[in-house]
Amino acid sequence: MSSGIDAGLARDAIGLGQVAGQGLNTRHGTILSLEDLCVSFDGFKALTDLTLYIGVGELRCIIGPNGAGKTTLMDVITGKTRPDSGSAWFGETLDLTRMSEVQIAQAGIGRKFQKPTVFEALSVFENLELAQKTDKSVWASLRARLSGEQRDRIDEVLDTIRLGQERQRPAGLLSHGQKQFLEIGILLVQNPQLLLLDEPVAGMTDAETEFTAELFTSLARRHSLMVVEHDMGFVGRIADQVTVLHQGQVLAEGSLEQVQNDERVIEVYLGR
C-alpha cells in the first residue's frame, strides 16, 4: 500500500484509536499546521486567515494584546471551537476540525488553563494517579492497582515538577505555584506530544517563575510546547520562536528580539 493511501486512511480515521500521540506521523518535522483559520462569533472576527506552524520539539510563545485571539486559537486546536473555514492538522494525518475534544486529548494534545484545576481533596499522588487511568470514574480509578511502570512514571513526573516531598499532601493545601506545577504534572503523566499552556506563571513568585522557565526548557525537545504569556522576561527565557497575534491575525513572528523591534508590534502591543 502506498504512503499516499496510508495518509488517506489515517485522515479518514480522524485520530480514533490514537493514544497519547503514539504513531503520530510528523515526517516533515511539523507537529501542528494551522492554515487560513477563520472564526467569528455573532459577526465578531476572532480569527482571520490565521496561519501558524509549530515544529516537533519546539517551544513557541504566543503573545499579543487582550482580544487578539489567543484563547480562540487554543480552543480551535483542542476542539472546543470549530473554525468557520481553514484547516488544522496534528502531525501529517489527524484533522483536528473533525475530531472531538476527547479524541484530540487522546491523540496527544494536552491543555493547561490559566487557573489551576486540581482535585483539592485528593493527594498530589492521587491527582497524578487519576490522570493516568483510562477509566475516568474517580473512585474506580483509585481502587484499581497501579502497575510498576505506572508508579515509576508518576515518581518520574513528581521529580520533574519538584513535588516529590508533597506526594501525600492534599492538593488543596499546595501554594498557587505548586498547584500550577501539579496541573502540568497531570498533563505530563498522559505523555502528550503537544502541550498548550495558558499564562502559566501568572501569580507565581520569582522563584517559581524561574523554576517554570527551567521546567519548560527541559520539556522542550521531548514535547512540543505552545505557551501563551504576557511576561516578556519569561518569554525571553524560554522561547524558540515568538508569534504575535493582533485582531485574530499573525502580526509578526521570529525571535523575541526581532518582534520587540518590529514597529507594528511596538505600536499595537509593547508601546514605546
C-alpha positions in Angstrom: 0.0 0.0 0.0 1.5 3.3 -1.0 2.2 6.1 1.6 -0.4 8.3 -0.1 -3.1 5.7 0.6 -1.9 5.3 4.1 -2.2 9.0 4.7 -5.7 9.0 3.3 -6.8 6.1 5.5 -5.3 7.9 8.5 -7.1 11.1 7.7 -10.4 9.1 7.5 -9.7 7.6 10.9 -9.5 11.2 12.3 -7.5 10.1 15.3 -9.6 7.2 16.6 -7.6 4.7 18.5 -4.6 7.1 18.8 -3.2 7.0 22.3 -1.0 9.8 23.6 0.4 10.6 20.2 1.8 7.1 19.6 2.4 6.6 15.9 1.8 10.3 15.2 3.1 11.0 11.7 5.5 14.0 11.8 7.8 13.0 9.0 8.1 16.6 7.8 9.1 17.8 11.2 5.9 19.8 11.9 3.6 18.8 14.7 0.9 21.4 14.2 -0.2 23.0 10.9 -2.9 25.7 11.0 -3.8 27.3 7.7 -6.2 30.2 6.9 -8.3 29.7 10.1 -11.3 31.9 10.4 -13.6 32.0 13.4 -16.4 34.5 14.1 -18.8 34.9 16.9 -22.0 36.9 16.1 -20.2 38.9 13.4 -17.0 39.5 15.5 -14.0 38.0 13.8 -12.0 36.3 16.5 -9.5 34.7 13.9 -9.0 35.9 10.4 -6.9 33.8 7.9 -4.6 32.7 10.7 -1.7 30.5 9.6 0.8 29.0 12.0 3.2 26.1 12.0 4.8 24.5 15.1 7.8 22.2 14.7 8.4 18.9 16.6 10.1 19.7 19.9 9.7 23.4 19.5 8.8 25.8 22.3 6.7 28.6 20.8 5.4 31.6 22.7 2.2 33.3 21.6 1.9 37.0 22.7 -0.5 39.8 21.9 -3.0 42.2 23.5 -6.2 41.1 25.1 -8.7 40.2 22.4 -6.0 39.2 19.9 -7.4 35.7 19.5 -5.0 33.7 21.7 -7.7 31.8 23.6 -9.8 31.2 20.5 -6.7 29.8 18.8 -6.2 27.2 21.7 -9.9 26.5 21.6 -9.7 25.5 17.9 -6.6 23.3 18.5 -8.4 21.4 21.3 -11.7 21.1 19.5 -13.7 23.4 21.8 -14.4 25.8 18.9 -14.9 24.8 15.3 -13.4 27.1 12.7 -15.7 28.6 10.1 -13.0 27.8 7.5 -9.4 26.8 7.2 -7.5 23.7 8.3 -5.9 22.4 11.5 -3.7 19.3 11.3 -1.9 17.5 14.1 1.0 15.8 12.5 0.5 14.9 8.9 -2.7 12.9 9.1 -5.0 14.0 12.0 -7.6 16.6 11.1 -8.4 18.4 14.3 -11.5 20.0 12.8 -13.1 16.6 12.5 -12.2 15.3 16.0 -13.9 15.6 19.3 -12.2 17.2 22.3 -11.7 13.8 23.9 -10.2 12.3 20.7 -7.9 15.3 20.4 -6.7 14.8 24.0 -6.2 11.1 23.4 -4.2 11.8 20.2 -1.7 13.7 22.3 -2.6 17.3 22.8 -2.8 18.5 26.4 -4.0 21.9 27.6 -3.4 23.7 30.8 -5.8 26.6 31.6 -4.7 29.8 33.4 -6.5 28.9 36.6 -5.2 25.6 38.0 -7.9 22.9 38.3 -6.9 20.0 40.5 -8.8 17.7 42.8 -8.2 19.5 46.1 -9.4 16.8 48.4 -7.1 14.2 46.8 -3.3 14.0 47.5 -0.8 15.1 44.9 0.0 11.4 44.1 -3.8 10.6 43.7 -4.2 13.5 41.3 -1.5 12.1 39.1 -2.8 8.5 39.5 -6.2 9.6 38.4 -4.9 11.4 35.4 -3.1 8.3 34.2 -6.0 5.9 34.3 -8.2 5.2 31.3 -11.3 4.7 33.4 -12.1 8.3 34.4 -14.5 7.3 37.2 -12.7 8.8 40.2 -13.3 6.0 42.7 -13.0 3.2 40.2 -9.6 4.7 39.2 -8.4 5.0 42.8 -9.4 1.4 43.6 -7.6 0.0 40.7 -4.0 -1.1 41.4 -1.2 0.8 39.6 1.3 -1.2 37.6 5.0 -0.8 38.4 5.5 1.0 35.2 2.7 3.5 36.0 4.1 4.1 39.5 7.5 4.7 38.1 6.1 7.2 35.7 4.3 9.1 38.4 7.5 9.1 40.5 9.4 10.5 37.5 6.8 13.3 37.0 6.9 14.1 40.7 10.6 14.6 40.5 10.2 16.7 37.3 7.7 19.1 38.9 9.6 19.1 42.2 6.6 17.8 44.3 8.2 14.5 45.4 8.2 15.7 49.1 4.5 16.7 48.8 3.2 13.4 47.3 0.8 12.6 50.2 -0.2 16.2 50.8 -3.8 17.2 49.8 -3.7 19.3 46.7 -5.9 21.9 48.3 -3.0 22.7 50.7 -0.5 23.5 48.0 0.6 27.0 47.2 -0.8 28.6 44.0 2.5 27.9 42.2 2.6 24.3 43.4 -0.9 23.8 42.1 0.3 25.1 38.7 3.1 22.5 38.8 0.8 19.7 39.7 -1.5 20.6 36.8 1.5 20.4 34.5 2.3 17.1 36.0 -1.3 15.9 35.4 -0.7 16.6 31.7 2.8 15.0 31.7 1.6 11.6 33.0 -0.6 11.4 30.0 2.5 11.7 27.7 1.2 14.4 25.4 3.2 15.3 22.3 1.9 18.9 22.3 1.3 21.0 25.4 -0.8 24.2 25.3 -0.1 26.4 28.4 -2.1 29.5 29.1 -0.3 32.2 31.2 1.5 29.5 33.3 3.4 32.0 35.5 0.6 34.3 36.4 0.5 34.8 40.2 3.8 32.9 40.7 6.7 34.1 42.9 10.0 35.0 41.2 11.5 31.7 42.3 8.5 29.7 41.0 8.7 31.6 37.7 12.4 30.8 37.5 11.7 27.1 38.0 8.9 27.1 35.4 11.4 28.5 32.9 13.8 25.7 33.7 11.0 23.1 33.6 9.7 24.2 30.2 13.1 24.3 28.7 13.7 20.8 29.9 10.4 19.6 28.5 11.0 21.1 25.0 12.6 18.6 22.6 10.7 15.7 24.3 7.4 17.6 23.8 6.3 20.5 21.7 5.0 23.5 23.7 2.8 26.4 22.9 2.9 29.0 25.7 0.5 32.0 25.8 2.1 34.6 28.1 2.3 38.3 28.8 5.5 38.3 30.9 8.2 39.3 28.4 11.0 38.4 30.8 9.7 34.9 31.0 9.1 34.7 27.2 12.7 35.8 26.7 14.0 33.0 28.9 12.1 30.2 27.1 11.0 30.9 23.6 12.5 29.4 20.4 10.1 31.5 18.4 7.5 34.1 19.2 4.3 34.7 17.4 2.5 38.0 17.9 -1.3 38.0 17.4 -3.4 41.1 16.8 -7.1 41.2 15.9 -7.1 37.5 15.1 -4.2 37.5 12.7 -0.4 36.8 12.9 1.2 40.3 13.1 4.8 39.2 13.4 6.9 36.1 14.0 10.5 35.4 14.9 12.9 35.6 17.9 11.7 37.8 20.8 14.4 40.4 19.8 13.0 40.5 16.3 9.4 41.0 17.3 10.3 43.5 20.0 12.0 45.7 17.3 9.1 45.4 14.9 7.4 48.8 14.6 3.9 47.2 14.2 4.3 45.2 17.4 5.6 48.2 19.3 2.6 50.2 18.2 -0.2 47.7 19.0 1.3 45.8 22.0 4.6 46.7 23.5 4.3 50.5 23.5 7.3 52.9 23.4 
